[in-house]
Amino acid sequence: MPHDHLTIAPSILYFGTPVALLSTENEDASFNLAPMSSAWALGQVIVLGLGTDSQTAHNLAARPDLVINLPDPAQWAAVERLAPLTGREPVPARKRDTFRFEAAKFEAAGLRSEPSDVVRPPRVAECPIQIEARAARVQPDATGAFQMIEAHVVRVHADPRIVVPGTQHIDPAAWSPLIYNFRHYFRLGRELGHTFRSETVSGRVSARGA
């Protein structure tokens, strides 16, 4: 028997979304690294939502190259080390009570950078999936508090251990993103099934195709 629903007003709506680490280029040609969890993909475009006063949004408005690095669940502590840091100096007024400036973000997180193939910002070496992209459109959201970035993917790198051998497919049985669920970190649970359009069934490429 269904329960009656409560009417609530949660302060955030991160209802289970993957974490990404965005590497972008600063004005002085150094690089910023920032965690975020408001992203979704549409074909070869990834839409990102960033605070208007963030260094990442500031960078992408002027220099469109970026890398969308996807950590696995074991890397949650490195992500959290970045969480209270900002690459903006001076620290924006809204962030001063909870954030501090840090220029060396890779070092602060304990992560290594490696060169990208097509874009200027580096990839995060430890991340199993690294997506080189360029921001094609940067515009404010309906509230003015966030920037909506449409980033076109130009190259994807994947750890071979999560790729179905002999294909271009990520093996969903081998890959789990780091999930940000109402400000707590999680991993995926066991597989429940697959959509009729899946090209990877039980780690093998379906003969049916898309």
Disulfide bonds with the S-S distance in Angstrom:
none
